[in-house]
């Protein structure tokens, strides 16, 4: 009779060494989240009513899918013997340093968006504007702004960086089996494409812009030594600026 002491090492070795298993693992981890996105958009359930005209952006199906994806990632990481630090989440971060780095990353990303990404996208002919209509509920609605800011710091700030940069980029390197510069370039491109597709509700232009921004965030992740905390802070800071802009009617 097999014991857990016999089975666990075999599962661990399979998850860490078999490329087909790694590919299936990545697919399994992201599948609930992407299904949640597709179902939410197809059914038009993109908000959770709270009270009056205050809503929580995202919708219950999307939150359920994201929660399942995160739970699967945590479970598989435990089976692989991987801890938070392997994804770039230092357990004892120097918060002053991380915040300063995060501010620097945010300014760098915004500068690249303004100077390079936006002009390049504007040069594409016959491209429909980015659809940001779902954020109209924030306009002149301070309670909705505050509640969604808090939720966004966890979902977009922490969860997106943890899933796409911390987990996906490192797992794709495991899949390709090397850490050469060419491999990292390919990983940056693949992860950026997957990140862009997750924002399909913004239309084609939105996916292109988000994918390009995801590529820049991936570069930043490598530039800070695969330390995820500055990326989390920078992402949340940039999205906070966007939310406040929507609140002001911009």
C-alpha positions as CSV (number, residue, x, y, z in Angstrom):
1,X,0.0,0.0,0.0
2,X,1.3,3.4,-1.0
3,X,1.8,6.0,1.7
4,X,1.6,9.8,1.5
5,X,5.3,9.9,2.0
6,X,5.7,7.9,-1.2
7,X,3.1,9.6,-3.3
8,X,4.0,13.3,-2.5
9,X,7.6,13.2,-3.8
10,X,6.3,11.7,-7.0
11,X,3.7,14.4,-7.5
12,X,6.3,17.0,-6.6
13,X,8.8,15.7,-9.2
14,X,6.1,15.4,-11.8
15,X,4.9,19.0,-11.3
16,X,8.5,20.3,-11.3
17,X,10.0,18.3,-14.2
18,X,7.4,17.3,-16.8
19,X,6.8,20.0,-19.4
20,X,3.4,18.6,-20.4
21,X,2.3,18.7,-16.8
22,X,3.6,22.3,-16.4
23,X,1.6,23.4,-19.5
24,X,-1.5,21.7,-18.2
25,X,-0.9,23.3,-14.8
26,X,-0.7,26.8,-16.2
27,X,-3.9,26.1,-18.2
28,X,-5.7,24.8,-15.2
29,X,-4.7,27.7,-13.0
30,X,-5.8,30.4,-15.4
31,X,-8.9,28.6,-16.8
32,X,-11.4,29.5,-14.0
33,X,-10.4,33.2,-14.2
34,X,-10.7,33.4,-17.9
35,X,-14.0,31.5,-17.9
36,X,-15.2,34.0,-15.3
37,X,-14.3,36.8,-17.6
38,X,-16.0,35.3,-20.6
39,X,-19.2,34.3,-18.8
40,X,-19.4,37.7,-17.0
41,X,-19.0,39.6,-20.3
42,X,-21.5,37.4,-22.2
43,X,-24.1,37.7,-19.5
44,X,-23.4,41.3,-18.8
45,X,-22.9,40.7,-15.1
46,X,-19.9,43.0,-14.5
47,X,-21.0,44.7,-11.3
48,X,-22.2,43.8,-7.8
49,X,-24.9,46.2,-6.5
50,X,-24.2,47.4,-3.0
51,X,-26.6,50.2,-2.1
52,X,-28.2,53.0,-4.1
53,X,-26.0,53.8,-7.1
54,X,-22.9,52.2,-5.5
55,X,-21.6,49.1,-7.2
56,X,-18.5,46.9,-6.9
57,X,-16.8,46.5,-10.3
58,X,-16.1,43.0,-11.5
59,X,-19.2,40.8,-10.9
60,X,-19.7,37.7,-8.8
61,X,-18.8,35.2,-11.5
62,X,-15.4,36.9,-12.2
63,X,-14.6,37.0,-8.5
64,X,-15.5,33.3,-8.1
65,X,-13.2,32.4,-11.1
66,X,-10.4,34.6,-9.8
67,X,-10.7,33.0,-6.3
68,X,-10.6,29.5,-7.8
69,X,-7.6,30.3,-9.8
70,X,-5.8,31.7,-6.8
71,X,-6.7,28.7,-4.7
72,X,-5.4,26.3,-7.4
73,X,-2.2,28.3,-7.7
74,X,-1.7,28.1,-3.9
75,X,-2.5,24.3,-3.8
76,X,-0.1,23.5,-6.7
77,X,2.6,25.7,-5.2
78,X,2.3,23.7,-2.0
79,X,2.5,20.4,-3.9
80,X,5.6,21.7,-5.7
81,X,7.3,22.8,-2.5
82,X,7.3,26.4,-3.6
83,X,6.9,29.3,-1.2
84,X,5.9,33.0,-1.6
85,X,9.5,34.1,-2.0
86,X,9.9,32.0,-5.2
87,X,7.4,34.4,-6.8
88,X,9.1,37.5,-5.6
89,X,7.1,38.1,-2.3
90,X,9.8,38.6,0.3
91,X,8.3,37.8,3.7
92,X,10.2,40.6,5.4
93,X,10.3,43.4,2.8
94,X,11.9,46.8,3.4
95,X,8.7,48.7,2.9
96,X,10.3,52.1,2.5
97,X,12.5,50.7,-0.2
98,X,9.7,48.9,-1.9
99,X,7.4,51.9,-2.0
100,X,10.2,54.1,-3.4
101,X,10.9,51.4,-6.1
102,X,7.2,51.2,-6.7
103,X,6.9,54.9,-7.3
104,X,9.9,54.8,-9.7
105,X,8.4,51.8,-11.6
106,X,5.0,53.7,-11.8
107,X,6.7,56.8,-13.3
108,X,8.7,54.7,-15.7
109,X,5.6,52.8,-16.9
110,X,3.6,56.0,-17.3
111,X,6.4,57.6,-19.2
112,X,6.7,54.7,-21.6
113,X,2.9,54.7,-22.1
114,X,2.8,58.4,-22.9
115,X,5.9,58.6,-25.0
116,X,5.8,55.3,-26.8
117,X,2.7,53.1,-26.4
118,X,0.0,55.7,-26.9
119,X,1.6,57.3,-30.0
120,X,2.2,53.8,-31.5
121,X,-1.4,52.8,-31.0
122,X,-2.8,56.1,-32.4
123,X,-0.8,55.4,-35.6
124,X,-3.0,52.2,-36.2
125,X,-5.6,53.1,-38.7
126,X,-9.4,52.5,-38.2
127,X,-9.0,51.4,-34.6
128,X,-12.0,51.8,-32.3
129,X,-11.4,53.7,-29.1
130,X,-10.7,51.8,-25.9
131,X,-14.0,50.9,-24.2
132,X,-13.8,52.1,-20.6
133,X,-17.5,52.5,-20.2
134,X,-17.8,50.1,-17.3
135,X,-15.9,52.6,-15.1
136,X,-18.5,55.3,-15.7
137,X,-20.1,54.3,-12.4
138,X,-17.2,55.9,-10.6
139,X,-18.0,59.4,-12.1
140,X,-18.9,61.8,-9.3
141,X,-19.6,58.9,-7.0
142,X,-17.2,59.1,-4.0
143,X,-18.4,56.0,-2.1
144,X,-18.1,53.9,-5.3
145,X,-14.6,55.3,-5.9
146,X,-13.4,54.5,-2.4
147,X,-14.8,51.0,-2.3
148,X,-13.5,50.1,-5.7
149,X,-10.1,51.6,-4.9
150,X,-9.7,49.3,-1.9
151,X,-10.8,46.3,-3.9
152,X,-8.6,47.3,-6.8
153,X,-5.4,47.3,-4.6
154,X,-6.0,43.6,-4.0
155,X,-7.3,42.5,-7.4
156,X,-5.4,44.6,-9.9
157,X,-2.5,45.5,-7.7
158,X,-1.7,42.3,-5.9
159,X,-3.6,39.5,-7.8
160,X,-2.7,40.5,-11.3
161,X,1.0,41.0,-10.5
162,X,1.1,37.8,-8.5
163,X,-0.7,35.8,-11.2
164,X,0.9,37.2,-14.4
165,X,4.3,38.3,-13.3
166,X,5.2,36.3,-10.2
167,X,3.6,33.0,-11.2
168,X,3.2,33.0,-15.0
169,X,6.5,34.4,-16.1
170,X,8.5,32.1,-13.8
171,X,6.4,29.0,-14.7
172,X,6.8,29.7,-18.5
173,X,10.6,29.7,-17.9
174,X,10.2,26.3,-16.3
175,X,8.1,25.2,-19.3
176,X,10.8,26.3,-21.8
177,X,13.5,24.7,-19.7
178,X,16.1,27.5,-19.8
179,X,16.9,31.0,-18.5
180,X,18.6,32.4,-21.5
181,X,17.9,36.0,-22.6
182,X,16.0,34.7,-25.6
183,X,13.8,32.6,-23.3
184,X,13.0,35.6,-21.1
185,X,12.1,37.7,-24.2
186,X,9.7,35.0,-25.4
187,X,8.3,34.7,-21.8
188,X,7.7,38.5,-21.7
189,X,5.8,38.4,-25.0
190,X,3.7,35.4,-24.1
191,X,2.8,36.7,-20.7
192,X,2.0,40.1,-22.1
193,X,-0.4,38.6,-24.7
194,X,-2.2,36.5,-22.1
195,X,-2.4,39.6,-19.9
196,X,-3.9,41.7,-22.8
197,X,-6.5,39.1,-23.6
198,X,-7.7,39.2,-20.0
199,X,-8.8,42.8,-20.7
200,X,-10.9,42.0,-23.8
201,X,-13.8,44.0,-22.4
202,X,-11.8,47.1,-23.4
203,X,-12.0,46.2,-27.0
204,X,-9.1,45.5,-29.4
205,X,-7.3,48.7,-28.6
206,X,-7.7,48.0,-24.9
207,X,-6.1,44.6,-25.3
208,X,-3.2,45.9,-27.3
209,X,-2.5,48.7,-24.8
210,X,-2.9,46.5,-21.8
211,X,-0.7,43.8,-23.4
212,X,2.0,46.5,-24.1
213,X,1.8,47.7,-20.5
214,X,2.0,44.1,-19.3
215,X,5.2,43.7,-21.3
216,X,6.6,46.8,-19.6
217,X,5.6,45.6,-16.2
218,X,7.4,42.3,-17.1
219,X,10.5,44.2,-17.9
220,X,10.2,46.1,-14.6
221,X,9.8,42.8,-12.7
222,X,13.1,41.6,-14.2
223,X,14.8,45.0,-13.6
224,X,14.1,45.0,-9.9
225,X,15.4,41.4,-9.5
226,X,12.0,39.7,-9.7
227,X,10.9,41.5,-6.6
228,X,7.1,41.6,-6.8
229,X,6.3,44.2,-4.1
230,X,7.4,47.3,-6.1
231,X,5.3,46.0,-9.1
232,X,2.2,45.5,-6.9
233,X,2.6,49.1,-5.5
234,X,3.2,50.6,-9.0
235,X,0.3,48.8,-10.6
236,X,-2.1,49.8,-7.8
237,X,-0.8,53.4,-8.0
238,X,-1.3,53.7,-11.7
239,X,-4.8,52.2,-11.5
240,X,-5.7,54.5,-8.7
241,X,-4.8,57.4,-10.9
242,X,-7.1,56.0,-13.6
243,X,-10.0,55.5,-11.1
244,X,-9.6,59.0,-9.8
245,X,-9.6,60.3,-13.4
246,X,-12.9,58.5,-14.0
247,X,-14.3,59.9,-10.8
248,X,-13.5,63.4,-12.0
249,X,-15.2,62.7,-15.3
250,X,-12.0,62.3,-17.4
